[in-house]
């Protein structure tokens, strides 16, 4: 089966509410860092600035997984950000694997993160393979754009 390529998402910032219960303070973060959500991605979801492009990418993944789409919207570059990002009912994000990062460190102004995100949708396990580009804007990392392919998950 050929990959389905997605170029944009759509979000209405004014109507965003978490789609799933937020992880308990001691629960591991959805970004698969191994840290607790409360010390990993939750502070970024609540407005703290990511130190690296990878940290921002992980927090954006966790935001999709926990329904914190306000964070996805806030961390998207205004030049490429859509007007609306709707929730995706029926999609459960189940795992993240970072494949590589290029730049995106504390002293960089641009960075690239390649990753695979596993999700379940309509009784089908799938994998999204994405290479995301980030840049620093006013001292904060923001997502700019990505190359995305969604494939059936191989068991």
Secondary structure, DSSP 8 states (H G I E B T S, - for coil): ---B------B-GGG---SS----TTSB-TTSSSSBGGGTTHHHHTT---SSHHHHHHHHHHHHHHT-HHHHHHTB-TTT--S-B---TTEEEEEEEEEEEEE-STT-SEEEEEEEEEEEETTEEEEEEEEEEEEEETTEEEEEEEEEEEEE---
